[in-house]
Amino acid sequence: MSLLKFESMLKTNNVYFFDLVEFEEIIVHYLDTGKIALAKKAIKLGLEQHPESIDLKLLMVEAYLTENEIDKASKLLKRIEVLAPRNEEVFIQKATINSKKGFHKEAIIDLEKALSLTDDKIDIWSLMGMEFLYLEDFKNARINFAYCIEADFEDYSALYNIVYCFDMQKQHEEAAKYLISYIDINPYCEVAWHQLGRQHFVLESYKEALIAFDYAVLIDESFVGGYLEKAKTLEQLGNYQDAIDNYLITIELDDPTAYVNIRVGECYEKLNKLDAAVSYYKKAVHEDPFLDKGWILLTNLYFEQENYQKAAHYIAKALKIDEENTLYWRRYSEINLKLSFFEEAVVGFKSCLRLGDTSIEIYMGLTDVLSFLGEFNDAMKVLLSAQKTHKNFSEVEYRLVGLFFILNKQKYAFTHLISAMKIDYDYHTILNELYPFVFENIEVQKLLKNYKKATE
């Protein structure tokens, strides 16, 4: 009624009297709903009727801070502190200002003063916990959030923050112990069971994690997060069908997500139910067309099925989203090799090198394709580049043998053949695969046989 009366007053320009509590309720409503201009108007009118009210002035500080008018808030707060030096809200707002300026240690000092002036400490402990989090002092942050729990064991925000502190310190066993002690006090808290399951999951204690998640969803049958974590745990235990069932429950409870469809698809793929896997991967990319993981999973599945045309279609989708991903370019080259699109394969291998993937497989793949295309000088350049990164690799040395023969530089070819045999004699069969006429060369055969005899 007070709010309606106030808004009626604004429309008619009539002036009504409101007691202090009514003004505070009106102002807090506007602040909470983001109507700052109306909040300021209410504060102004309130101060005209109640000019000595410290609470209304403090609400003006809050309004200034909401609009990030820090200087105005600071000046007003100094005047308020002179009038009310033992008002805890003054120090809470001073802490807010210091926090906004990044002075978190000073904010903590302000909050400690506020603590000494009030019996209602929970909100202040929570604020102190947040300031310690900003300082990455997780131990003290956790202590303050624990005070909140001791005062109100249903303060789930504080519980989440305590677990977050343990997580940041990688103290997962300690987190599990804390949660177990909390569950002893509040055994029907699905949040605590869920968080306990998460700690067991990180510790790879999957059976214990599963028990915790079971309790979470038993307590709250609509707990989507509980079913998700339970499904992930079942995957780790190899129970893929049960995992699917739990993922599907989340779709019944909430809107389907690309993430869940991906997880279901991967479970079906592990069960070798490939049609079902494809169906869910397609649902995932329908939900989120920019989810490159969905496109690459479709690519890989069709690649394994030797359906290279479809694999090529989907790898193009993935690359359109993330053209800086070397794994995608590597798969692009592999697919195009299968389709005998050798120039496209060259593009893929060169993209890998450009993006920093200098693994031996990329160099060798590019060398072999260039050699097949008759671009022997380019192939040689690739090998010499590979040699700088991959020294004493038989894969490089035997290919140098073949290319030097092709380029009529037999002296170099034999030098590299000796080096190659020293590294890995048995790998010489690669010559027969890639450069059969070199392998069949009489001098090459002689050198291979003599080296074998000498090392037997």
Salt bridges, closest charged atoms under 4 A:
GLU67 OE1 - LYS40 NZ 2.56
GLU69 OE1 - LYS40 NZ 2.93
GLU69 OE2 - LYS72 NZ 3.40
GLU81 OE1 - LYS94 NZ 3.38
GLU131 OE1 - HIS104 ND1 2.74
ASP167 OD1 - HIS172 ND1 3.45
ASP167 OD2 - ARG198 NH2 3.25
ASP214 OD1 - LYS230 NZ 2.77
GLU229 OE1 - LYS232 NZ 3.57
GLU235 OE1 - ARG263 NH2 2.59
GLU235 OE1 - LYS270 NZ 3.72
GLU266 OE1 - ARG263 NH1 2.64
GLU266 OE1 - LYS293 NZ 3.79
GLU334 OE1 - ARG331 NH1 2.78
ASP357 OD2 - ARG330 NH2 2.98
ASP368 OD1 - ARG399 NE 2.82
GLU397 OE1 - HIS416 ND1 2.64
